[in-house]
Amino acid sequence: MTQKRILVAEDVADNLLLIQSILESNGYAVTVAQNGAEAIELATSQLPDLILMDLSLPVVDGWKATRVLKSQDSTRPIPIIALTAHAMQGDREKALLAGCDDYMSKPIDIAEIEQVTASWLARTDGDAPQAQ
């Protein structure tokens, strides 16, 4: 079994360190993007198995980055999970409408990240896109 690859798009250093630590301790290979443009570039070139997308990113926000990734044939199948402080009523629905496959609100909940990532990665076993 090959190591699952997760792209984390997050611009807050403390959040990024925590998320990266959680994922790596669970055996995942983590790539980091600190803005939406970088997330689009890395997702397109590396075709990770899963993307955790902050929606409030600099350069290109996570909303637009998600729409771009879901509009491209090569990246459309990659599950994108919104990981965001946007936690008001209706924000989950907005994230799903933007193309996110799931939604987690901040502050970061270690158990939730572990459970949600494992669940989505289990769904992609066998169908994960492969980098060319």
N, C-alpha and C positions, 0 to 999 in steps of 0.2 A: 504494500500500500504506500503510495507516495504521499508526502507531506502536503497537507492542504494549505493553499496560499490565500491570505486575506489582505486586502488593501484597506488601510485605515486613512480616511480623509478627515483630519482634525487639525485645527490651528492653535489650540490652547495646549501649551507644553505639558502642564500637569495632567490634563485629561489624556493626552497622547501617551505619556509614560505609563499611566495606570492601565489603559486599554492594551497597549503593547505588552506589558508585563503579564496581564491576565491571559492574553491569547498565546504568547510564547510559552507560558507555563503549562498550557494545555496542548502543546506540541505543534502549533501552527507556525508557518513561516509568515512573517508580517512585513509588508511594504508600507511606507508612510508617504502620504501626500499632505502638504500643508496649505494647499489652496485648491479650488475647484479645477483650475486649468491643469494643474499637475495631476489631479485625480483622473481627469479625462485621458491625459497623455499616458499615464502609467497603466490604467485599466486597458486601454487600447493596445499598448505594446506588450503587456505581460499577461493579460487575460486571467486575472485571479479567479479563485473559486467563489469568492464572496467579497462584497464591499460594505464596509461600515462608513456611512456618509454623514458627516456633520452638515446641517443645512445652512448654517451661518458661517460660510467660508469667505476669505478674501479673494480678490481677482475675479473668479467666477463662483457664484454661490452654489451651494449643494443642490438647490432646487434645479438650477439650470444644468449643472453637471449631470444630474440624474436624467433629465430629459434628453440631453445629448447622448449619453450612454445607452439609453433605452431606444434611441432612434437609429443606432448603428447595428447592422446585422451581427457583427462580431462580438459586441458586448451586450446585446439585448438579453441573452440567456443568463447573464451573471446576476444572481440575487443581490439587490441593494437594500441594506437596512439603514433607515434613517436613525441616527443617534444624535439627539438634539435637545436643546433646552426649550424648544418650542413645544410647550406642554399644555397649551390652552385648549379648551373644548374646540374641536374642529381641526386641530393641527394634524392629528393622525390621518384624518381623511384627506387633508390637503397633501400630505406627504405621499399617500398612496395614489392620489390622482396625478401627482408629478411623476409617478413611475416607480416609487420605492415599493419593494415587496413586503416590507415589514417596518416596524417603528418601535424605537425604544427612547424613552425620555431620560434626560439627565436630571438630577445627579446620577452618575454611573452606579449601577447595581451589579456587582461582580457576578452573583449567581444568575442574574437575568442574561448578562452577556454570554456567560458560559452555556446556558441552556439554549438561548436563541441561535447562537452561532452553530452549536452542535446540531440543532434541529435542521437548520437550513443546509448545512454541509451534508447531512445524511440524505437529504432530498436530492442533492446534486451528484451523489455517487453514481458513476457510470455515465452521466451526461455532461460532466464539466467541460467547458470549452478548453481546447488545447492551444497553446501559443504556437505560432507557425515558425 
